Amino acid sequence: MYTSNTNYKERILSSAKEIALTEGMTKIDIRSVAKNCGIASGTVYNYFPSKGDLLVAVIEDFWEDAFQSIDWRSFAHNDFYTNLEKMYNILNGYLNKFKENWLEELSFLKTHEKHLGRQKQNEYFKIIINRIITMMDMDDIVRNYPWSEEVSKEKMAEFIFDNMLIRLRKGERDINFFIMVMKKLLSY
């Protein structure tokens, strides 16, 4: 378990993540986390002033872990569509670790907690969208697509990620059809 030298904040976050993994995000509460850590509830509040702050830390940690599992250098020698599928498979595999559909569970949180969680999540979504743009630039064919103000790389990257999220929320294992549609859209 934990030693007395373990940082309380790390212990608390680890306990909350374990609850998210085994029981779902909506089951995280200060009392359960404190009990799992063998500390008083007040100690949790010293590090996370509210349940919302704890949930945001769990969400942030989730996306940090998900990004660490992606070896971006391995994308250098692939075409855009292969990289898109790789990214999707990595994110899908990471999400499958959770007992419940983690992305769906955010909608069941209280309004304030949901707002904080979505705000942090959207920061990471912007990072992913920027990675998609980078992947577009790595592919000669996609990079040379006749982008315009109406159909910009930024808008297309957001469209792609929005559709990937829909599939992730539905728990779809592959995105072959989506990739085929993207190839048709981006052919000229």
N, CA, C and O of each residue as an XYZ file, in Angstrom:
752
protein
N       0.851     -1.198      0.000
C       0.000      0.000      0.000
C       0.884      1.245      0.000
O       1.788      1.360     -0.829
N       0.638      2.163      0.906
C       1.398      3.402      0.943
C       2.343      3.400      2.131
O       2.050      2.803      3.166
N       3.481      4.072      1.979
C       4.389      4.257      3.097
C       4.171      5.660      3.631
O       3.536      6.492      2.983
N       4.696      5.911      4.803
C       4.513      7.239      5.387
C       5.257      8.305      4.588
O       4.976      9.494      4.735
N       6.196      7.895      3.748
C       6.946      8.848      2.933
C       6.217      9.245      1.655
O       6.620     10.191      0.980
N       5.146      8.528      1.319
C       4.417      8.823      0.088
C       3.728     10.179      0.205
O       3.090     10.471      1.217
N       3.856     10.983     -0.806
C       3.228     12.295     -0.856
C       1.711     12.133     -0.757
O       1.122     11.345     -1.497
N       1.075     12.877      0.154
C      -0.377     12.776      0.332
C      -1.133     13.086     -0.959
O      -2.089     12.394     -1.311
N      -0.698     14.124     -1.655
C      -1.399     14.505     -2.876
C      -1.372     13.357     -3.883
O      -2.385     13.066     -4.518
N      -0.220     12.705     -4.030
C      -0.108     11.557     -4.928
C      -1.002     10.407     -4.464
O      -1.653      9.753     -5.279
N      -1.029     10.167     -3.162
C      -1.868      9.092     -2.616
C      -3.338      9.354     -2.904
O      -4.075      8.462     -3.321
N      -3.747     10.594     -2.673
C      -5.150     10.969     -2.881
C      -5.518     10.814     -4.358
O      -6.552     10.230     -4.683
N      -4.680     11.330     -5.242
C      -4.949     11.236     -6.675
C      -4.957      9.781     -7.126
O      -5.805      9.385     -7.925
N      -4.038      8.997     -6.632
C      -3.977      7.578     -6.989
C      -5.242      6.843     -6.544
O      -5.771      6.008     -7.278
N      -5.714      7.151     -5.360
C      -6.939      6.528     -4.850
C      -8.149      6.925     -5.697
O      -8.984      6.085     -6.034
N      -8.232      8.206     -6.036
C      -9.351      8.680     -6.861
C      -9.313      8.029     -8.242
O     -10.354      7.657     -8.785
N      -8.115      7.893     -8.807
C      -7.982      7.241    -10.110
C      -8.401      5.773    -10.028
O      -9.037      5.251    -10.944
N      -8.050      5.126     -8.948
C      -8.425      3.715     -8.778
C      -9.951      3.572     -8.716
O     -10.516      2.648     -9.301
N     -10.601      4.475     -8.016
C     -12.073      4.462     -7.965
C     -12.637      4.685     -9.371
O     -13.566      3.991     -9.785
N     -12.075      5.654    -10.107
C     -12.540      5.921    -11.479
C     -12.378      4.683    -12.353
O     -13.257      4.362    -13.152
N     -11.260      3.996    -12.201
C     -10.995      2.805    -13.006
C     -11.939      1.650    -12.677
O     -12.451      0.985    -13.578
N     -12.165      1.416    -11.393
C     -12.915      0.224    -10.985
C     -14.411      0.446    -10.824
O     -15.204     -0.473    -11.030
N     -14.802      1.675    -10.453
C     -16.214      1.917    -10.171
C     -16.847      2.977    -11.067
O     -18.068      3.033    -11.215
N     -16.006      3.811    -11.656
C     -16.515      4.886    -12.506
C     -16.273      6.249    -11.877
O     -16.160      6.376    -10.658
N     -16.195      7.272    -12.731
C     -15.917      8.646    -12.288
C     -16.957      9.166    -11.303
O     -16.619      9.886    -10.363
N     -18.208      8.807    -11.514
C     -19.269      9.344    -10.664
C     -19.204      8.802     -9.236
O     -19.873      9.334     -8.350
N     -18.425      7.774     -9.001
C     -18.311      7.174     -7.664
C     -17.220      7.818     -6.819
O     -17.066      7.487     -5.643
N     -16.457      8.743     -7.419
C     -15.410      9.418     -6.652
C     -16.057     10.394     -5.677
O     -16.842     11.253     -6.078
N     -15.726     10.261     -4.401
C     -16.130     11.247     -3.407
C     -15.023     11.368     -2.364
O     -14.221     10.448     -2.200
N     -14.977     12.471     -1.675
C     -13.895     12.786     -0.729
C     -13.802     11.730      0.372
O     -12.704     11.295      0.721
N     -14.927     11.323      0.913
C     -14.937     10.368      2.021
C     -14.323      9.023      1.609
O     -13.509      8.460      2.342
N     -14.715      8.511      0.437
C     -14.177      7.229     -0.036
C     -12.681      7.316     -0.312
O     -11.925      6.401      0.013
N     -12.272      8.404     -0.904
C     -10.852      8.592     -1.212
C     -10.046      8.645      0.083
O      -9.000      8.006      0.200
N     -10.539      9.409      1.048
C      -9.843      9.518      2.337
C      -9.751      8.145      3.014
O      -8.699      7.770      3.531
N     -10.852      7.407      3.005
C     -10.865      6.073      3.623
C      -9.850      5.156      2.941
O      -9.100      4.453      3.619
N      -9.821      5.155      1.616
C      -8.865      4.316      0.877
C      -7.411      4.677      1.188
O      -6.532      3.816      1.165
N      -7.167      5.952      1.479
C      -5.811      6.418      1.778
C      -5.452      6.259      3.257
O      -4.286      6.373      3.635
N      -6.464      5.995      4.087
C      -6.212      5.898      5.527
C      -5.918      7.257      6.141
O      -5.117      7.368      7.068
N      -6.571      8.290      5.619
C      -6.383      9.645      6.126
C      -7.744     10.266      6.405
O      -8.777      9.735      5.998
N      -7.731     11.390      7.100
C      -8.975     12.106      7.389
C      -9.452     12.860      6.148
O      -8.651     13.264      5.305
N     -10.755     13.041      6.054
C     -11.327     13.789      4.922
C     -10.737     15.187      4.819
O     -10.529     15.702      3.721
N     -10.473     15.790      5.953
C      -9.892     17.133      5.976
C      -8.547     17.197      5.264
O      -8.201     18.209      4.656
N      -7.796     16.107      5.347
C      -6.498     16.062      4.666
C      -6.691     16.123      3.155
O      -5.907     16.761      2.453
N      -7.722     15.467      2.656
C      -8.015     15.521      1.225
C      -8.327     16.961      0.837
O      -7.849     17.456     -0.184
N      -9.137     17.631      1.664
C      -9.505     19.019      1.361
C      -8.300     19.967      1.401
O      -8.323     21.019      0.764
N      -7.253     19.603      2.143
C      -6.036     20.426      2.145
C      -5.387     20.458      0.762
O      -4.774     21.457      0.385
N      -5.518     19.391      0.023
C      -4.889     19.282     -1.297
C      -5.865     19.556     -2.443
O      -5.476     20.060     -3.497
N      -7.121     19.221     -2.223
C      -8.172     19.420     -3.230
C      -9.357     20.064     -2.520
O     -10.138     19.367     -1.872
N      -9.504     21.386     -2.631
C     -10.522     22.115     -1.871
C     -11.967     21.658     -2.108
O     -12.845     21.918     -1.286
N     -12.207     20.979     -3.231
C     -13.559     20.501     -3.502
C     -13.482     19.200     -4.289
O     -12.430     18.837     -4.814
N     -14.591     18.519     -4.359
C     -14.679     17.310     -5.172
C     -14.396     17.656     -6.632
O     -13.752     16.883     -7.340
N     -14.868     18.797     -7.076
C     -14.623     19.240     -8.444
C     -13.141     19.365     -8.740
O     -12.681     18.977     -9.814
N     -12.388     19.912     -7.782
C     -10.940     20.039     -7.975
C     -10.285     18.666     -8.072
O      -9.359     18.473     -8.861
N     -10.754     17.724     -7.286
C     -10.224     16.362     -7.344
C     -10.556     15.704     -8.684
O      -9.711     15.039     -9.283
N     -11.783     15.893     -9.143
C     -12.181     15.329    -10.443
C     -11.363     15.924    -11.584
O     -10.964     15.210    -12.503
N     -11.115     17.225    -11.526
C     -10.302     17.879    -12.552
C      -8.895     17.275    -12.546
O      -8.320     17.030    -13.606
N      -8.344     17.035    -11.354
C      -7.008     16.437    -11.266
C      -7.000     15.027    -11.860
O      -6.033     14.638    -12.514
N      -8.072     14.258    -11.637
C      -8.174     12.912    -12.209
C      -8.262     12.994    -13.736
O      -7.607     12.228    -14.442
N      -9.068     13.920    -14.234
C      -9.217     14.100    -15.683
C      -7.888     14.525    -16.301
O      -7.483     14.005    -17.341
N      -7.221     15.466    -15.656
C      -5.924     15.928    -16.160
C      -4.925     14.773    -16.170
O      -4.190     14.599    -17.142
N      -4.893     13.996    -15.113
C      -3.982     12.861    -15.027
C      -4.304     11.817    -16.093
O      -3.403     11.210    -16.671
N      -5.596     11.613    -16.347
C      -6.019     10.677    -17.389
C      -5.421     11.073    -18.738
O      -4.814     10.247    -19.418
N      -5.595     12.338    -19.121
C      -5.105     12.776    -20.426
C      -3.590     12.786    -20.473
O      -3.007     12.483    -21.514
N      -2.935     13.130    -19.363
C      -1.470     13.056    -19.319
C      -1.007     11.629    -19.597
O      -0.105     11.408    -20.405
N      -1.629     10.664    -18.925
C      -1.278      9.252    -19.129
C      -1.561      8.810    -20.558
O      -0.756      8.099    -21.160
N      -2.697      9.225    -21.101
C      -3.054      8.841    -22.465
C      -2.014      9.364    -23.453
O      -1.622      8.653    -24.379
N      -1.566     10.608    -23.258
C      -0.581     11.186    -24.164
C       0.787     10.528    -24.011
O       1.527     10.395    -24.985
N       1.119     10.120    -22.797
C       2.397      9.456    -22.594
C       2.463      8.119    -23.323
O       3.546      7.658    -23.684
N       1.314      7.500    -23.539
C       1.311      6.197    -24.202
C       1.414      6.307    -25.728
O       1.474      5.293    -26.425
N       1.435      7.538    -26.239
C       1.557      7.740    -27.683
C       3.007      8.105    -28.011
O       3.528      9.113    -27.532
N       3.642      7.281    -28.825
C       4.995      7.564    -29.294
C       4.880      8.355    -30.590
O       4.796      7.784    -31.678
N       4.878      9.670    -30.456
C       4.646     10.546    -31.599
C       5.719     10.390    -32.676
O       5.446     10.612    -33.856
N       6.943     10.008    -32.279
C       8.007      9.824    -33.271
C       7.689      8.685    -34.229
O       8.122      8.703    -35.381
N       6.933      7.691    -33.759
C       6.596      6.558    -34.626
C       5.618      6.967    -35.738
O       5.376      6.196    -36.666
N       5.073      8.149    -35.643
C       4.121      8.629    -36.645
C       4.833      9.228    -37.860
O       4.204      9.462    -38.892
N       6.117      9.472    -37.746
C       6.853     10.209    -38.777
C       6.857      9.526    -40.146
O       6.923     10.208    -41.169
N       6.788      8.208    -40.182
C       6.940      7.499    -41.457
C       5.634      6.930    -41.992
O       5.647      6.099    -42.900
N       4.522      7.361    -41.446
C       3.212      6.868    -41.885
C       2.438      7.959    -42.615
O       2.741      9.146    -42.501
N       1.443      7.528    -43.360
C       0.559      8.515    -43.968
C      -0.450      9.000    -42.916
O      -0.585      8.407    -41.845
N      -1.138     10.068    -43.239
C      -2.073     10.699    -42.313
C      -3.129      9.725    -41.787
O      -3.424      9.716    -40.592
N      -3.688      8.922    -42.657
C      -4.791      8.042    -42.281
C      -4.330      6.911    -41.363
O      -5.056      6.514    -40.451
N      -3.137      6.398    -41.601
C      -2.566      5.379    -40.706
C      -2.340      5.977    -39.327
O      -2.637      5.347    -38.313
N      -1.810      7.201    -39.295
C      -1.575      7.875    -38.016
C      -2.879      8.171    -37.283
O      -2.956      8.038    -36.062
N      -3.890      8.567    -38.024
C      -5.198      8.839    -37.431
C      -5.747      7.569    -36.773
O      -6.256      7.604    -35.653
N      -5.636      6.469    -37.480
C      -6.108      5.193    -36.939
C      -5.274      4.773    -35.727
O      -5.815      4.257    -34.749
N      -3.975      4.991    -35.789
C      -3.099      4.680    -34.650
C      -3.510      5.487    -33.420
O      -3.640      4.947    -32.321
N      -3.711      6.786    -33.625
C      -4.110      7.659    -32.519
C      -5.432      7.177    -31.919
O      -5.574      7.079    -30.700
N      -6.379      6.884    -32.779
C      -7.690      6.415    -32.318
C      -7.538      5.133    -31.503
O      -8.116      5.013    -30.423
N      -6.774      4.186    -32.007
C      -6.605      2.898    -31.323
C      -5.949      3.053    -29.962
O      -6.308      2.361    -29.010
N      -4.986      3.964    -29.871
C      -4.329      4.205    -28.586
C      -5.315      4.814    -27.598
O      -5.411      4.358    -26.459
N      -6.050      5.841    -28.023
C      -7.029      6.473    -27.129
C      -8.135      5.487    -26.751
O      -8.560      5.448    -25.596
N      -8.599      4.700    -27.706
C      -9.642      3.715    -27.441
C      -9.151      2.665    -26.443
O      -9.873      2.300    -25.515
N      -7.933      2.185    -26.633
C      -7.365      1.210    -25.707
C      -7.234      1.778    -24.309
O      -7.494      1.087    -23.324
N      -6.835      3.025    -24.222
C      -6.690      3.655    -22.914
C      -8.048      3.830    -22.238
O      -8.183      3.584    -21.039
N      -9.039      4.248    -22.997
C     -10.385      4.417    -22.431
C     -10.983      3.092    -21.981
O     -11.765      3.055    -21.031
N     -10.624      2.008    -22.653
C     -11.167      0.696    -22.305
C     -10.685      0.177    -20.956
O     -11.226     -0.804    -20.445
N      -9.676      0.817    -20.372
C      -9.214      0.434    -19.043
C     -10.269      0.740    -17.978
O     -10.298      0.116    -16.918
N     -11.120      1.698    -18.276
C     -12.089      2.143    -17.285
C     -13.322      1.253    -17.282
O     -13.760      0.759    -18.321
N     -13.876      1.061    -16.076
C     -15.049      0.204    -15.907
C     -16.226      0.715    -16.736
O     -16.882     -0.063    -17.430
N     -16.486      1.977    -16.668
C     -17.590      2.603    -17.395
C     -17.012      3.457    -18.514
O     -15.804      3.695    -18.552
N     -17.851      3.916    -19.416
C     -17.383      4.806    -20.464
C     -17.126      6.166    -19.831
O     -18.044      6.929    -19.531
N     -15.869      6.429    -19.643
C     -15.418      7.598    -18.915
C     -15.894      8.891    -19.557
O     -16.296      9.816    -18.852
N     -15.857      8.972    -20.871
C     -16.303     10.184    -21.554
C     -17.790     10.429    -21.336
O     -18.215     11.572    -21.170
N     -18.578      9.366    -21.336
C     -20.018      9.486    -21.109
C     -20.314      9.901    -19.675
O     -21.230     10.684    -19.423
N     -19.524      9.364    -18.724
C     -19.782      9.634    -17.313
C     -19.664     11.110    -16.960
O     -20.308     11.568    -16.015
N     -18.863     11.857    -17.691
C     -18.734     13.286    -17.393
C     -20.077     13.993    -17.444
O     -20.291     14.973    -16.731
N     -20.978     13.506    -18.278
C     -22.285     14.155    -18.397
C     -23.154     13.945    -17.153
O     -24.144     14.654    -16.972
N     -22.799     12.980    -16.294
C     -23.597     12.707    -15.103
C     -23.115     13.476    -13.876
O     -23.745     13.402    -12.821
N     -22.024     14.204    -13.992
C     -21.503     14.954    -12.864
C     -22.366     16.187    -12.608
O     -23.122     16.627    -13.474
N     -22.234     16.735    -11.395
C     -22.948     17.958    -11.064
C     -22.468     19.087    -11.970
O     -21.362     19.030    -12.508
N     -23.297     20.106    -12.136
C     -23.030     21.183    -13.086
C     -21.655     21.804    -12.900
O     -20.913     21.947    -13.871
N     -21.298     22.175    -11.675
C     -20.007     22.816    -11.418
C     -18.860     21.854    -11.716
O     -17.874     22.232    -12.349
N     -18.993     20.610    -11.258
C     -17.958     19.604    -11.494
C     -17.830     19.318    -12.987
O     -16.728     19.158    -13.511
N     -18.963     19.257    -13.649
C     -18.964     19.003    -15.093
C     -18.252     20.142    -15.824
O     -17.467     19.905    -16.742
N     -18.533     21.374    -15.409
C     -17.906     22.530    -16.038
C     -16.382     22.491    -15.865
O     -15.641     22.695    -16.826
N     -15.919     22.228    -14.635
C     -14.481     22.159    -14.382
C     -13.838     21.025    -15.180
O     -12.776     21.196    -15.778
N     -14.498     19.869    -15.181
C     -13.984     18.705    -15.905
C     -13.908     18.953    -17.398
O     -12.907     18.633    -18.040
N     -14.961     19.518    -17.945
C     -14.990     19.794    -19.387
C     -13.945     20.842    -19.775
O     -13.325     20.758    -20.835
N     -13.764     21.827    -18.894
C     -12.778     22.868    -19.161
C     -11.385     22.251    -19.283
O     -10.655     22.564    -20.224
N     -11.010     21.391    -18.358
C      -9.707     20.738    -18.393
C      -9.618     19.795    -19.578
O      -8.596     19.741    -20.262
N     -10.675     19.062    -19.819
C     -10.692     18.129    -20.941
C     -10.536     18.879    -22.271
O      -9.824     18.421    -23.164
N     -11.200     20.023    -22.394
C     -11.109     20.804    -23.637
C      -9.690     21.301    -23.904
O      -9.290     21.443    -25.060
N      -8.928     21.568    -22.839
C      -7.524     21.945    -23.018
C      -6.771     20.810    -23.711
O      -5.966     21.047    -24.612
N      -7.037     19.586    -23.285
C      -6.366     18.439    -23.893
C      -6.902     18.166    -25.296
O      -6.154     17.726    -26.169
N      -8.174     18.421    -25.516
C      -8.737     18.253    -26.852
C      -8.043     19.198    -27.841
O      -7.790     18.819    -28.984
N      -7.737     20.419    -27.410
C      -7.028     21.357    -28.278
C      -5.645     20.825    -28.633
O      -5.171     21.002    -29.755
N      -5.010     20.178    -27.678
C      -3.693     19.586    -27.945
C      -3.832     18.492    -29.008
O      -3.017     18.408    -29.927
N      -4.855     17.664    -28.881
C      -5.066     16.581    -29.852
C      -5.365     17.175    -31.231
O      -4.835     16.704    -32.237
N      -6.198     18.190    -31.277
C      -6.515     18.836    -32.560
C      -5.245     19.389    -33.202
O      -5.056     19.266    -34.412
N      -4.382     19.993    -32.401
C      -3.112     20.489    -32.941
C      -2.231     19.347    -33.435
O      -1.513     19.501    -34.424
N      -2.280     18.194    -32.748
C      -1.521     17.020    -33.211
C      -2.071     16.522    -34.546
O      -1.312     16.091    -35.414
N      -3.372     16.583    -34.703
C      -3.979     16.165    -35.977
C      -3.499     17.094    -37.099
O      -3.188     16.631    -38.197
N      -3.440     18.391    -36.826
C      -2.935     19.339    -37.825
C      -1.483     19.009    -38.169
O      -1.094     19.033    -39.337
N      -0.693     18.705    -37.154
C       0.704     18.316    -37.393
C       0.770     17.060    -38.255
O       1.601     16.968    -39.158
N      -0.098     16.097    -37.981
C      -0.123     14.874    -38.788
C      -0.530     15.190    -40.231
O      -0.031     14.561    -41.164
N      -1.427     16.154    -40.419
C      -1.808     16.575    -41.772
C      -0.584     17.132    -42.505
O      -0.365     16.841    -43.681
N       0.204     17.934    -41.793
C       1.383     18.550    -42.400
C       2.476     17.532    -42.709
O       3.322     17.780    -43.567
N       2.471     16.407    -42.033
C       3.475     15.364    -42.259
C       3.182     14.550    -43.522
O       4.068     13.875    -44.045
N       1.949     14.613    -44.006
C       1.543     13.836    -45.179
C       1.506     14.770    -46.391
O       0.755     15.746    -46.409
N       2.316     14.464    -47.396
C       2.406     15.340    -48.581
C       1.061     15.564    -49.256
O       0.737     16.685    -49.647
N       0.289     14.514    -49.392
C      -0.993     14.620    -50.097
C      -1.970     15.507    -49.320
O      -2.601     16.396    -49.892
N      -2.086     15.260    -48.021
C      -3.026     16.043    -47.203
C      -2.508     17.475    -47.050
O      -3.287     18.426    -47.107
N      -1.213     17.628    -46.858
C      -0.642     18.972    -46.708
C      -0.924     19.828    -47.946
O      -1.157     21.032    -47.832
N      -0.903     19.205    -49.130
C      -1.104     19.948    -50.376
C      -2.564     20.054    -50.802
O      -2.860     20.548    -51.890
N      -3.471     19.594    -49.956
C      -4.896     19.757    -50.243
C      -5.179     21.259    -50.397
O      -4.569     22.067    -49.697
N      -6.079     21.640    -51.289
C      -6.362     23.081    -51.478
C      -7.201     23.660    -50.324
O      -8.396     23.913    -50.478
N      -6.559     23.861    -49.180
C      -7.246     24.394    -48.002
C      -7.735     25.803    -48.289
O      -7.132     26.542    -49.067
N      -8.834     26.160    -47.650
C      -9.401     27.498    -47.818
C      -9.927     27.963    -46.470
O      -9.800     27.260    -45.468
N     -10.507     29.131    -46.453
C     -11.094     29.631    -45.211
C     -12.295     28.778    -44.794
O     -12.508     28.522    -43.609
N     -13.074     28.342    -45.787
C     -14.254     27.521    -45.491
C     -13.863     26.119    -45.029
O     -14.482     25.559    -44.123
N     -12.830     25.560    -45.659
C     -12.345     24.219    -45.303
C     -10.864     24.365    -44.952
O      -9.982     24.097    -45.768
N     -10.622     24.793    -43.726
C      -9.243     24.991    -43.262
C      -8.750     23.732    -42.553
O      -9.541     22.866    -42.179
N      -7.446     23.644    -42.375
C      -6.875     22.519    -41.635
C      -7.441     22.493    -40.214
O      -7.751     21.429    -39.677
N      -7.567     23.655    -39.626
C      -8.051     23.742    -38.247
C      -9.485     23.219    -38.132
O      -9.806     22.438    -37.236
N     -10.337     23.668    -39.055
C     -11.731     23.206    -39.039
C     -11.815     21.712    -39.321
O     -12.609     21.004    -38.702
N     -10.999     21.232    -40.251
C     -11.009     19.812    -40.587
C     -10.492     18.981    -39.410
O     -11.047     17.924    -39.107
N      -9.437     19.451    -38.748
C      -8.895     18.724    -37.603
C      -9.939     18.634    -36.487
O     -10.087     17.591    -35.850
N     -10.652     19.726    -36.261
C     -11.709     19.723    -35.244
C     -12.836     18.772    -35.643
O     -13.348     18.029    -34.806
N     -13.218     18.795    -36.908
C     -14.242     17.884    -37.417
C     -13.811     16.425    -37.230
O     -14.601     15.585    -36.799
N     -12.567     16.141    -37.554
C     -12.043     14.780    -37.419
C     -12.085     14.348    -35.962
O     -12.560     13.257    -35.646
N     -11.590     15.200    -35.077
C     -11.549     14.809    -33.666
C     -12.954     14.694    -33.076
O     -13.214     13.792    -32.279
N     -13.856     15.589    -33.453
C     -15.246     15.484    -32.980
C     -15.836     14.130    -33.363
O     -16.515     13.493    -32.558
N     -15.579     13.699    -34.578
C     -16.099     12.410    -35.030
C     -15.393     11.237    -34.361
O     -16.009     10.202    -34.109
N     -14.111     11.394    -34.073
C     -13.406     10.359    -33.326
C     -14.003     10.226    -31.923
O     -14.178      9.118    -31.417
N     -14.314     11.367    -31.304
C     -14.908     11.348    -29.961
C     -16.269     10.642    -29.960
O     -16.582      9.884    -29.042
N     -17.059     10.894    -30.980
C     -18.358     10.232    -31.082
C     -18.150      8.716    -31.095
O     -18.854      7.980    -30.404
N     -17.193      8.267    -31.874
C     -16.917      6.828    -31.965
C     -16.341      6.282    -30.663
O     -16.675      5.170    -30.256
N     -15.482      7.054    -30.010
C     -14.931      6.631    -28.721
C     -16.049      6.502    -27.690
O     -16.074      5.541    -26.920
N     -16.969      7.459    -27.670
C     -18.089      7.407    -26.720
C     -18.987      6.201    -26.979
O     -19.551      5.621    -26.051
N     -19.112      5.835    -28.242
C     -19.939      4.677    -28.597
C     -19.200      3.361    -28.376
O     -19.794      2.285    -28.445
N     -17.906      3.457    -28.110
C     -17.120      2.254    -27.864
C     -16.781      1.483    -29.133
O     -16.509      0.284    -29.078
N     -16.796      2.162    -30.270
C     -16.465      1.487    -31.528
C     -14.990      1.133    -31.556
O     -14.132      1.949    -31.219
N     -14.711     -0.098    -31.964
C     -13.328     -0.585    -31.957
C     -12.512     -0.111    -33.155
O     -11.315      0.143    -33.026
N     -13.138      0.008    -34.299
C     -12.354      0.457    -35.448
C     -13.054      1.622    -36.136
O     -14.257      1.838    -35.995
N     -12.253      2.349    -36.875
C     -12.789      3.523    -37.568
C     -12.531      3.419    -39.070
O     -12.347      4.433    -39.743
N     -12.517      2.222    -39.580
C     -12.244      2.021    -41.007
C     -13.207      2.793    -41.903
O     -12.785      3.412    -42.880
N     -14.484      2.760    -41.581
C     -15.457      3.496    -42.394
C     -15.159      4.993    -42.336
O     -15.172      5.675    -43.360
N     -14.893      5.492    -41.146
C     -14.582      6.910    -40.978
C     -13.333      7.291    -41.771
O     -13.303      8.341    -42.412
N     -12.311      6.453    -41.732
C     -11.080      6.705    -42.491
C     -11.389      6.754    -43.989
O     -10.882      7.616    -44.707
N     -12.222      5.825    -44.450
C     -12.596      5.803    -45.861
C     -13.303      7.114    -46.252
O     -13.023      7.686    -47.305
N     -14.212      7.573    -45.398
C     -14.926      8.832    -45.664
C     -13.936     10.003    -45.696
O     -14.040     10.883    -46.550
N     -12.982     10.010    -44.766
C     -11.991     11.084    -44.735
C     -11.144     11.085    -46.014
O     -10.836     12.144    -46.561
N     -10.776      9.897    -46.479
C     -10.001      9.815    -47.729
C     -10.787     10.400    -48.899
O     -10.227     11.081    -49.758
N     -12.088     10.125    -48.921
C     -12.942     10.670    -49.995
C     -13.046     12.195    -49.878
O     -12.963     12.917    -50.871
N     -13.231     12.663    -48.639
C     -13.355     14.109    -48.425
C     -12.090     14.862    -48.815
O     -12.156     15.957    -49.375
N     -10.949     14.271    -48.519
C      -9.693     14.979    -48.729
C      -9.006     14.630    -50.044
O      -7.850     14.990    -50.266
N      -9.732     13.921    -50.916
C      -9.152     13.671    -52.242
C      -9.548     14.829    -53.157
O     -10.641     15.385    -53.043
N      -8.678     15.165    -54.026
C      -8.955     16.296    -54.936
C      -8.402     16.041    -56.308
O      -8.543     16.882    -57.196
